[in-house]
């Protein structure tokens, strides 16, 4: 029987180089987006990742956002290299495995759809959905925001719809907003992949892959799910016209040690009793 897997990914800075909030603020000419997001994070008013949606609803600089602004912002998003090849390759890896690829993001739905047009089917993109005013076109309310626990809820709905067991879930993300869903997937023996060096997320993820090419994110899948060796993985990359020039596996222990103020008076540890 074909083994079914759900492979879910964040969008901002996971499949792309950009944060859609900064791109939207540049389009609007709105200032201090970073400071506003930091302020919301400090007071924990909204789930991490949902700051942009909150600003669109409540901040004067962002209240003028319309659907067309979000679509235009999506066209400005710079995707990581070979995202389309990444999604296409998932369907051809092994006839005994079926990977269902979905994008779960707190970014506005229109931005993610516009950026991934022709790459990911629209019904496989799950972003923040807004309800618009029919007269003014401005955002009236949020229908759903996949941030924090919201990502877990979307992931579980997809898993149940597809009839996939919890240990056949793979999640990719880049930052602290992905922590709740990664811990959830880890608890169910799924596979979590960090695609950034953010310390908090790298500690939780089972694998970390640092690359500007999305096809590289397949390596943990090929190793941990399909159990391919390095030679076969390299041949697969070669078959797609890609060469793995550098592939460094490392584990780094980062320590900061301070001498205790009264260390001279501390007796050396003796043998265990």
N, C-alpha and C positions, 0 to 999 in steps of 0.2 A: 504494500500500500504506500501511496505517496505521503511523505511526512510534511505536514502543514506547519508553517511558521508565520507569525506576525512580526514584521520588522517595521517599527515606528521610529520616526525621526523628528527632532525639533527643526525649526527653520532658520531663524536669525542666527548667524554666525556658526551654524552647523552645516547647512547646505549652502550658505551664502557667506560672503566676507563682511557684509554690512549689518548694521542694526537698523531695521525699518523705521524706528522712531526718529533717529537722527536724520534719515533721508526725508521723511515727511516734514520734519521741522525746517529743514533747508528749503524744501519746496514752498512752504508757507511763509518763510522769512521769520519764523518764530525763534526767539532767543532762549537761552538758558535751559534747553531741554535736559541736558545732563544733570544740572543742579536740581531741577524739579523732580527728576526720577530719584536722585539721591535723597532728597527731602522726604519723598513718599516712602522710600525704603527704611529710613531712620525711624519713622513713626509707625511703620507696619500697618498702614491704613488699607493697603490692598495686597493681594498675593504678588510675589515677585514675578515679573513678566507681564503683569496686567497694568503697569503704570501708564502706558500709552493710551489704553482704552479709558482709564480714569480721566486723563487729561483731555481727551476728546469730548468727554461728557461734561467736564467741570471747569477747565481752564479757558480763560478768554482767548488766548492765542490759538487754541486748538478747536474752539467751538465752531469755527468757520469751515471745518473739514467737511467735504462732501464726498460722495462715492467716487467721483471722477478724480479727486485728489489721491485717493488710495490706489486706484488703478494706475495712475501715472507714476506714483511712488514705486509700485511693484515693477514697472518697466525700467526703473533706475537701479534696481537691486543687482549687484554683481554676484552671480552665483559662483560657487567653487567650480574648478575645472571638471568637466566630464560628468556632471550630474546626470545628464540624459543617458550616458553610457553606463553609469552606475545602475540606474533603474532598469535599463534594458538587459544588462548582464544578469540581473537577479533571475530573470525568466529562463536563462539558458545554462545555469550552472550545473544542474544535475537533474535528470528526469525523475529521480526518486524524491526530490525535494521541491516544495512549492512555497515561495516567499511572497506574502501579501504585504506590499509596501504602502504605508500611510504616513502622512505628515500631520503631526499634532503640534500646534503652535498657539501662543497667546497673541501673535501678530494678527492684525485685522485680516479677515478672510479674503477681502478683495486684493490686498497686497500680495499675499501668498499665491493666490490664483493667477494674478497677473505675472508674477515673477516666474512661476512654474508652468506657464501655459505651454501646452504641447509636450510636456515632460511627465507630469503627474496628472492622472484623471481628476477632474474637479471633485468627484465624490470621494476621493481619497485624500482630500485636503480638509483639515478640521481646524479652522482658526476662529478668532473672536468674531462673532456675528452681531451686527448692529441692526436696530430697527430705525428706519428713517422716516422723517416727517414728510408726508406726501406734498405739502405745500411749499415748505422752505428747503427741503432736501437735507437739512441738518440731522445729526444723529439724535434720536429721541431717547433711546435706551439700549442696553446690551441684552441680546437674546441669550448668549452663552459665551463664556470666556474660559478657554482651556488653559488655565494657569493654576499652579499649585495642585490642590486636590482635583481641580477640574481636568487636568491632564490624565490623572489616574482614572477618572470616571469615563472619559472618552476611550481610553485604552481598554478598559474592561468591557465596555459596550461592544467594541470591535471584536475583542477576543471571543465573547459569547456569540456574537452574530456569525463568526467564522467557525465556531466550534473548535477552537484551538486551546490546548492545555496550557496552564500558566507557565510551565517550564519551557514552552516553545515560543516565548515572547522575547524579542530583542529590541532594545531601546538605545537610541543614539542622542546625545545632547552635549551642550558645551558649557553650561553655567549653573549657578546656584539655583536658578528657577527650575532646573531639571532634577534637583535632589529628591523631592518627594516621589516622583514616578520611578526614579532609579532605585531607590530603597525598596519600593513596592515590588519592582521586577526582581531584584536580588532576593527578596524574601521568598519568592515563589520559584527560585532556582532558574530564573531566566538569565539572559546575557545582557549586560549593560556596557556601552562603549562611550567613553569620553573622547571628544575630538578637540579638546583644548587643554592647556596646562593649568587651568584654574585649580588651585590646590584643593579646594573643598570637593569639587566634582571628581578629580582624579583619585581621591582617597576612596570614594564610594564605588566608582565604576570598576568592573572586573577587568576591562581592557581599556587602554588609551592609545589612540592613533593620532599622530600629529602630521598633517599633510594638507596641502592646498588643492589636492586632487581627490574628488569624492570616491573614485574607484578604490582608493586605498582603504576606505572604511569597510571594504569587503574582507580584508585580511583576517580579522577576528572571526568572521562568519565561516570563512574557508577553513580556518584552523580548528576552531572550537566546536563547530556544528558539523561540517562535512569531513573534518579530520584529514585534510589534505596536508602533505608535506611541503616544504619550501620549494622544492623543484617543480612540483605540479602547479603551485601558485604562480611561480615565475613564468611557466609556460602559458598559463592562462592570460597573464598580463601581456606577454609577447604576442599571443593570438589576437589581441585587441590593439596591437600597434603601440603598446606601452612597455617601457623598460624600467624595471626596478633598479635604479642606479644606487640608491642607499637604502638599507633596511637595517636599522640598529635597534636591537632589543636591549633595554636597560632597566634597571631598578635603582633608584637613587634614594638614599636615606639622607634627609636634610636635618641636621641637628644644630641647636644653639645651646652652648654650655657656658654657664657662669659659675665662677668659684664662689662658694658660700662665704659670707663675711667671716665666720668663725671656723673656717675649714681647718686651720692649723691646730685647733683644739679637738678636732674630731678624730677618734681612734680609728685606725685602719680596720676594715672588716676582717674578721677571723674566719676560719673554716666553718662550714655549716655544721650545726650540732646534730 
